C-alpha cells in the first residue's frame, strides 16, 4: 500500500514538473543592468524620472515613431528623454523596437524567440501577434550581448502602461520589404522606436557636420542619403522613412547632442538625436471626418447658398454632427464650369465649424468683391468645395531653397505690416514653381511681386478639402 501511494505521489510530482516545464516562460536576461544603466531598481527609476522631469512635453499629437540614441543612459539619457517625454499623452499598447546589430554581422532582421525581456524595473512582455514572421530570423548570437533594444525599455516602462514589444535587430536588409512588414504590424496604438546613434569617434566639429547631414536627411525623408551617412542603423531608419512617405508622416527634431556636450571631452565623440515622426493635423482631421460627415458639410454649404439666394435668409443647421461643433477655420469655394465664382473664409476659428460653413457659404455667394452676387438661375451649375483648415504656423527659414521646401503644397499666408493675403493649398495646381506662387500671392496682398524676398512673415497651414 505504501509503495502504491509512493508511486502515485512520484507520478503526481512528475506530472507537476511537466506542467511547470510547459508553463515556464522564456526570458531574455538583462545584458545592460550594471553596465549600460543602473542595476538597482530604485536608482534606475529615479534616474529615468529625473531625465523626464527636466524635459518639456511639446504636445505633439499623432506620434507614430521616434528616434532615440542607445548609448549608456548616463551619456544619452537626457537626449532620449526628449522623444520619450512626448509619449505621455499617447495610448500605445504595442511598441516595435528596431535595434542595431553591434556584436554580430547580421544579414536581414532577427527577433529573439522569448516571452519577456528583463530589466531592473520588471519584465516586459513580447507581443505574440506578429504578422508575416517569415521576414524575421531568430539569430540568437545577434541578441546575446546586444544592448540597443534593452536600453530603451526602462523609459518605456516609466511612460507607458500596458504594452508589449516587438524587439527586432535590423541588419543589412531590403528596406522596401521590411517597410512593408512594418506596415502590416502597425495600427493606431502602435509605436515604432528606432534605436540609433549617429557618427562615432570623430572630433566635436567633424561630428556635428556629419550628424547635421544625417539629421537633415531624416527630417527631409531622403532615404537615399541615409546609407551614405554615418549612423549605426541605416536600414532601420530607411525603412521608417519609407513608411513616413507612404503615410504622410511629418518629422521634428527635438534634440541633438554628442557625448562631448555631456562629458566635456570633445576629442572623440558619439552623436545622439531625438526625432519624432507624427501624423500632421491634416491627416488627423481627414481620419476624423466620416463620409457621412463630409456629405453633411457639402450639403450644409449648398443649402446655405440656395436658401440665401432664394430668400435672403440664413440657413439654420439641424442634426449637427459633434465633429462639426469643434472650433475650426474654413473656406467655402464656389465654381461654375471650373471657373471661380466666389471664395470666402476665415484663417482662425470664428466659432463652431458648422456655423463658419453657413456664414462663409453666404459670403462666398454674395460678398466676394471680385464677383457679382450669385443669381438663382446659376444654382444648378455651382460646384461646392469646403476647406477645413489646420492652425497656421509661422515658418522660419534660412534661404530661398529652405523656404521653397517648407511651403510646397501648403496653404500660405504672407504678412507685411497691414498687408496680408492667403492661397489655399489647392491653388498650387495653378503655378509651375514656388517663385510664381509667391509673386502672385504678394500681388494679391497689394505688394510688389518680389516682396517675398524681403522682410516678410510667412505662415503655412494644411486643409482637408471636401468636395
N, C-alpha and C positions, 0 to 999 in steps of 0.2 A: 504493500500500500504506500509505504514511504517512498519507494523507488518510483512508483507511478506518479505520485504528487510532485516528486522532484523533476521527473521527466516533463510533466505538464508545465511546471514553473520555468524550466530551462527553455521549453518551446515558446512560452509567452515572452520571455526575455529576448529570445532570438527574433521573434516577430516584431517586438517593440523596437529592437535595434534596426530591423529592416525598414520599418515605418519611419523611424527617426532619420535613417540614412536617406530615404526618399524625400523627406521634407527638408533636409539640410540645404540651406541657401549658399550659393556660391558668391563669395565676397572678395572683391579686389582690395587687398590690404593697402593702406596708405604708403606711398613712397615719398611723400612730401613732409610729413609730420616730423619736426625736429631738425629739418634742413631748410626746405623752401618756405616753411612757415612754422609757427609755434606749435609744439605738440600738446601743450596744456590747453584744455578746452576753454577755461575761463579767460586766460590771457589772450588766446586767439580771438575769442568773441569780442573782448574789449578792444583789441587792435582793429578789427574789422569795423566795429561800431564807430571808432574814432575817425577812420577814413571817411565813412559815410556821413558822419555828423558835420565834417568840415567841407562837404560838397553841396553845391546848390542844385536843387531839382529845377530844371529848366522847363518843366511842364510840357515836354514833347509828347504828343499823343500818337497812337498808331504805330508804336515801335515794333519792328519786325526782326531786326538783327542788330547786334552790337559787335564792335571790335574792341578787344581788351588785350593788354600785354600779359605775359606769363613768366616774368622774372620773379625772383623771390618777393614775397609780399612786402618786405621792408623796403625794397627798391621800387617796385612798380605799383604797389597797392594804392597809392594816392591817385594815380592816373586811372587805374582800373575802376576805382570807385566812381569816377565821373560818369562812366557808362552805366554801371550797376545802379547808381542812385536814381536814374531815370525810370527804373522799373517799379518803383514803389507804388505807383498808381495803376499798374498793369495787372492783368489777371491771366497768368500763364500756368498751364498745367503740364506742359511738355517743353523741354529745353534740349535742342540739338547742339551739342558742343563739338566743334571742329578743332581738334588738336593738331600738333605738329610732330613729325617723326624726327626726333633729335638723336635717338640712340640706335636706330635700325634703318637700313636702306629700303624703305617700304615702297613698293610699287602698288598703286591703287589705294583703296581705303579699307581700314580694318576696324571692326567693332568687337571688343572682347566679349566672350560668352560668359557673362556673370550676371548675378541678380542685383548686386549692390556695389557701390563704391564707398569705401570707408574714409571718413575724416574725423578729426577730434570732436567735431560738432555732431557726430552721428552718421549713420549710414544713409546714402542717397540711392533710391530705387532706380533701376534701369528699366526703361519702357519695354513692354513686351509686344507692342503692336506695330513694329516697324514694317513698312511695306516695301516690297521689291528688294528683299535682302540679298538677292543674288549678286548685287553690285558690291556687297561687303564681304571681305575676307575675315578670318579670325586668326590673326598672326600674333600669337602670344608674346613672341620676343619683342614686338614693337611696343608693347604696353608695360612690360615688367618695370622698367625704370623711367618711364615717360611721365613727366610732371605736368604737361601743358593742359591736360583736361582737369586733373585733380586740383590744380592751383586755383581754378575758378569756382570750385564747389562751395567753399566757405562763404563767399559773397552771395551766391545764390541761396544758400541755406538761411542767411540773415534777411534776405529781401523777399523771397517767395514763400508761400505756404505749402500747399500740397502740390508737388510736382515730381515728375520722373525725368530721367535724362536719356538721351541717345548719344553715347560717347563714341566719337569716331575720330581716329587718327587718319589724316589725309596725307598720302604721299603723292608721288607723280601719278596723275590720273587724267582721264578725258573729262575736262571741266563741263562740257555740254551734257554728257551722260550723267555726271554727278549732280549737276544742277537740276536735271530732270528728276533724279532720285529725291533730291531735297524737296522739289515742288510737290511730289506725291505724298510727302510726310509732314507738310505744314498745314495748319488751319489758323483760325483767328486766335487760338490760345497757345500757339507755338512760338517760341523764341529761338533764334539761332545765335549762338555765341561763337565768334571766331577768335580763337586764342592765337595771337600772333605778335611777335616782336619785329621791330624794324631793323635798321642797319646794326652791324656788330663790329666793335673793336676798331673804330676809326677815331681820330681826334674830334673834339667837340664841333668845330666849324664844318669839317668834312661830313660828319654825321648829319648835321642839320640840313646840309644841301641835299644829301641822298634821301633823307627822310621827307623833306619837302616835296621832292619828286614823287615818292611813293604815296604820300598822303593825298596830294592833288590828283593823282591817277585814280585813287579810290573815290574821292569826292566827286570827280567828274565821270565816274563809271567807265573809265578807259582800261578795260581788262587787258588790252593788247600791250599796255606798258608794264603790267604787273610782273610778268615773267622775267623782264629785264631789270626790275627794281630789286633792291636788296632788302627783302623781307623773308622770314623763315617759313612761311606757309603760303606760297603764291597760289597753289592750286585751290586751296580752300577759299581764299579771297576772290579769285577769278570766278569761282562757281557762284559765290554770293552776289557778285556784281552782275552776272548773267541773270540771276533771279531778280535783282533790283530793276534791271532794264525791262524784264518781262512784265513785272507787276507795277512799274511806275513808282518805285520807292524813291524817296529823297534821301540825302545824306547831310550829316552835320558833324564837323569836328568839334569835340568838346574839350580836348586837352592834348597837347604834345609836350613831352619832356624826354630827356635822355638821362642815363644814370649819372652823368656829370652834374645835372641840376640837383640830384638827390645827395650825392656823396661829396661833391666839390672837386673830384678828380676828373679832369677833362682830357686826359691824355688818351684814354681808350674807353669808349662809351658804347652803350646799347640804347637804341631808340624805342620809346613807348608811345602809343597813341590810344585815345578813346574816341571812337566814332560810332554814331548811330545811323541805322537805316530805318526809315519810317515812312508810313503812308502819308502823302500830302493831304491837306484838308480837303482838296478836291476829291481824292479817292474815297475819303471817309464820307463826304456828302453824297457821292454817287451811290455808295452802298446803302446809305440811309434812306434814300428815296425809292420806294417800290414803284412798279409800273402803274399801279392804281393811283399812287400819289402824283406821279408825273402827269397822268391823264387829268387829274383834278387841277393841277397847276395850269395846264394849257386851257382847259375848259373855263377856268376862272378868268384868265386873261381874255379869252374870246367873248364870254358872256358880258364881261365888264365893258368891253368896247361896244358891243352890239347894243346893250341897254342904254349906254350914254348917247350913242349916235342917234338912236331911235327916239329916246325920251328925254335926254338931258339929265337923267337921274343916275345916281351911283348904285352899282350892284352891291347887294348885301350877301356876303358869303354864308353858306349854310353847311352843316355837317363837316366842319373843318378838321382835317387830319391833324393829329398832335404835332407832327413834324413841321407843319406849316404855321404853327403858333410860335415857333422859335424866332428870335430876332435875327433876321438876315437881310443883307442888302441885295438888291436885284435890279435888272434892267428888263424892260419889255420892248421887243423889236417887232415892228410890222413891216412886211414886204409885200409887194404886188408884182407878180411876174418877175421875180428875182431882183426887183428894184426896191431900194429902201423907201419906206412910206412913213416912217416915224420911229424914233428910238429915244426913250426917256428912262432914266433910272436914278438910283442913289448908290454912292460908293460906301457909305456907312449905314448900318441898320437904322431905320426910322420907325421902328415898331415891329410887330409880328410880320412874318413873310407874307402871309395871305393878304394883309392889308396893303403892303407895299405893291403887291402884284395888281390889286384893284386900282390903286392910285396911279401907278406908273402906266398901266394899260390905258387909262383915261387920258393921261397926259400925252402919251405917245400918239394917240389918235386925234388930239385936239390942240396941243400946246407946243409941239415941236416947231420952233421958229423957221425951220428950213422948208416946211410944207404947209399947205392949206389943210384945214381940218378934214378928216375923213368923212365922206358922204355915204348915205345909206346904200346907194346903188353899188358902192365898192365892197361892201361887207363880204359878199360871197367870194371875192377874189383875194382876200387877205390871207397871208400866211403868218402864223404867230410863233414867236420864239421868246422863251423866258430864260434869262441867265441869272443863276443864283451865285452870288459872289462869296469868295473867301475873304478874310480880312487882309487889306492891303498892307504890305510890309516894305519898309524903306530898303532900297538896295545900296549897299556900299560897294564900290568898285575901284580898281586901281588904274585901269586904262580902257581904251575902246574895246579890245578883244574881250576883256573881262566883263564889260558892260553888255556887249552883244550876247555873250554866253548866258548871262543871267536873265535877260529879258525875253529871249526867243520863246515864242509860243505862249507868253504870259499876257494877261491884261496889264496895261501900263498906264500909270498916271504921271504926268510931268507937271511940276510946280516950280514957278519962279515969281516970287513976290505975290502980286494979286492975280497972276495969270495961272491958269490950270486947264488941263484937258486930259481926256482918257480915251483909249481904244480898248474894246473888249478883245479877248484872246482870238476870237474867230476872225477879227479884222486882218490878222497876219496873212490870210489867204490872198489878200489883195496886193501884197507887196513882194518884191523879189528879194529884198535884202533888208538888213537892220537899219542902214542909213536912211533909206527911203521911208521906212516906217516912222522913224524918229523925226525926220524932217517934216513929214506930213502932220504928225501929232503936234509939233511945235507951231506950225501954221494954224492948226485948228485952235490952239490956245491963244492965238493972236501975237505970237512971237515970230522972229525971223527963223527961217528953216534950219539954220545952223546953231540955234540957241542950245541945242542939246550938248554941244561941245563945250559949253561954258559952265559956269557955276549954277547948276540946276538940280533940283531934287527929283529923284526917280523912285516911284513906288510900283510894286508888282503884286498881282493877285491872280488867282485861278477862278474859273467859272464852270459850274455844272450847267450845261446847255440843254434845255428841254424844248423839243420842237416836234 
